[in-house]
Amino acid sequence: MHEYTSTARVWGLSCPGFPEEVSRARRWTRDILRGSPLAEDAELIVSELSANAILHTASGQEYGSFHLAVAVSAQVVAVSVTDDGGTRTAPKVKHLDQDAEHGRGLGMVSAIAHRVVVHDSDQGHTVTAELYAGARLGGHPC
């Protein structure tokens, strides 16, 4: 394969920061991944990350938005949600008890995904969750 050729396909979607856009992002992801064994997990991750962007960052304010990317290759499905920032700290996994009503979303994402990466910039935060085809959690082959 040529070094500049990739077999990964990437889709992008920008959404206004309204709560009803979370279901749109979820449906969009489901449509892209139709038939993939990773579709349900990716859909759940997109839902959680999109809701977090709206609830906890400037994405949920007037004129706010969040941006979604889905990258698919034979080995990996990666979903990324970028928010509009407006918080002092980047999102992080919190270890709360099972009865906590808030703050467990990113922990749930990290339990489903094989890898979660948070990138912080002046323009916002990007959370990327990777799901590996043919692997169990922890990166071990099935």
C-alpha positions as CSV (number, residue, x, y, z in Angstrom):
1,M,0.0,0.0,0.0
2,H,1.2,3.5,-0.8
3,E,2.2,5.4,2.4
4,Y,-0.4,8.2,1.6
5,T,-3.2,5.8,0.9
6,S,-5.6,4.8,3.6
7,T,-8.5,2.3,3.6
8,A,-10.2,4.2,6.5
9,R,-13.3,6.1,5.6
10,V,-14.2,9.2,7.7
11,W,-17.5,11.0,8.0
12,G,-18.2,14.3,9.8
13,L,-21.3,16.0,11.2
14,S,-21.8,19.4,12.9
15,C,-24.8,19.9,15.1
16,P,-26.3,22.8,16.9
17,G,-26.0,22.4,20.7
18,F,-29.7,21.5,21.2
19,P,-30.6,18.3,23.2
20,E,-32.6,16.9,20.3
21,E,-29.4,16.8,18.3
22,V,-28.1,14.0,20.4
23,S,-30.7,11.6,18.9
24,R,-29.7,12.9,15.4
25,A,-26.0,12.2,16.0
26,R,-27.0,8.7,17.3
27,R,-29.1,7.9,14.2
28,W,-26.4,9.3,11.9
29,T,-23.8,7.0,13.5
30,R,-26.2,4.0,13.3
31,D,-26.7,4.7,9.6
32,I,-23.0,4.8,8.9
33,L,-22.2,1.6,10.8
34,R,-25.3,-0.4,9.7
35,G,-24.3,-4.1,9.7
36,S,-21.2,-3.6,11.8
37,P,-20.9,-5.6,15.1
38,L,-19.6,-2.4,16.7
39,A,-22.6,-0.2,15.7
40,E,-24.5,-0.5,19.0
41,D,-21.5,0.4,21.1
42,A,-20.5,3.3,18.8
43,E,-24.1,4.6,18.9
44,L,-24.1,4.5,22.7
45,I,-20.7,6.2,22.9
46,V,-21.8,9.0,20.5
47,S,-25.0,9.5,22.5
48,E,-23.0,9.9,25.8
49,L,-20.3,12.1,24.4
50,S,-22.7,14.4,22.5
51,A,-24.9,14.8,25.6
52,N,-21.8,15.6,27.7
53,A,-20.8,18.3,25.2
54,I,-24.2,19.9,25.4
55,L,-24.5,19.7,29.2
56,H,-21.0,20.5,30.3
57,T,-19.5,22.9,27.8
58,A,-20.2,26.0,25.7
59,S,-21.7,23.7,23.1
60,G,-25.0,23.8,25.0
61,Q,-25.1,27.6,25.1
62,E,-26.8,29.9,22.6
63,Y,-25.1,29.5,19.2
64,G,-23.1,26.5,20.6
65,S,-22.4,23.4,18.6
66,F,-20.6,20.1,18.7
67,H,-18.9,18.2,16.0
68,L,-18.8,14.5,15.4
69,A,-16.5,12.3,13.4
70,V,-16.7,8.6,12.6
71,A,-13.7,6.8,11.2
72,V,-14.0,3.3,10.0
73,S,-11.4,0.8,8.9
74,A,-11.3,-3.0,8.9
75,Q,-9.7,-3.0,12.3
76,V,-11.1,0.1,14.1
77,V,-14.2,2.2,14.5
78,A,-13.3,5.6,16.1
79,V,-15.9,8.1,17.1
80,S,-14.9,11.6,18.1
81,V,-17.0,14.4,19.6
82,T,-15.5,17.9,19.7
83,D,-17.2,20.5,21.9
84,D,-16.9,24.3,22.0
85,G,-14.9,24.4,25.2
86,G,-15.8,27.0,27.9
87,T,-14.6,24.9,30.8
88,R,-11.3,25.1,32.6
89,T,-10.5,21.4,32.6
90,A,-10.7,18.7,30.0
91,P,-13.2,15.8,30.4
92,K,-11.9,13.0,32.6
93,V,-13.2,9.7,33.9
94,K,-14.6,9.9,37.4
95,H,-14.9,6.8,39.6
96,L,-18.2,7.2,41.3
97,D,-20.5,4.7,43.0
98,Q,-23.2,3.0,41.1
99,D,-25.9,5.2,42.6
100,A,-24.5,8.5,41.4
101,E,-27.0,10.2,39.1
102,H,-24.4,12.3,37.2
103,G,-20.7,12.1,36.3
104,R,-20.6,8.5,35.2
105,G,-20.9,9.0,31.4
106,L,-17.2,9.1,30.5
107,G,-16.5,6.2,32.8
108,M,-19.2,4.2,30.9
109,V,-17.6,5.2,27.6
110,S,-14.2,4.0,28.8
111,A,-15.7,0.7,29.9
112,I,-17.2,0.1,26.5
113,A,-14.4,1.4,24.3
114,H,-11.0,-0.3,23.9
115,R,-9.3,3.1,24.1
116,V,-10.4,6.7,25.0
117,V,-8.3,9.7,24.2
118,V,-9.1,13.3,25.4
119,H,-7.5,16.2,23.5
120,D,-7.7,19.6,25.0
121,S,-7.2,22.8,22.9
122,D,-8.1,26.5,23.1
123,Q,-11.1,25.9,20.9
124,G,-12.6,23.0,22.9
125,H,-12.1,19.4,23.8
126,T,-12.2,16.3,21.6
127,V,-13.0,12.9,23.1
128,T,-12.2,10.0,20.8
129,A,-13.3,6.5,21.6
130,E,-11.9,3.6,19.7
131,L,-13.5,0.2,19.2
132,Y,-11.4,-2.6,17.8
133,A,-12.9,-5.2,15.5
134,G,-12.2,-8.8,16.7
135,A,-11.0,-7.8,20.1
136,R,-12.4,-8.0,23.6
137,L,-12.0,-5.1,26.1
138,G,-8.3,-4.7,27.0
139,G,-7.2,-5.3,23.4
140,H,-7.2,-9.1,23.6
141,P,-8.2,-11.0,20.5
142,C,-11.5,-12.9,20.6
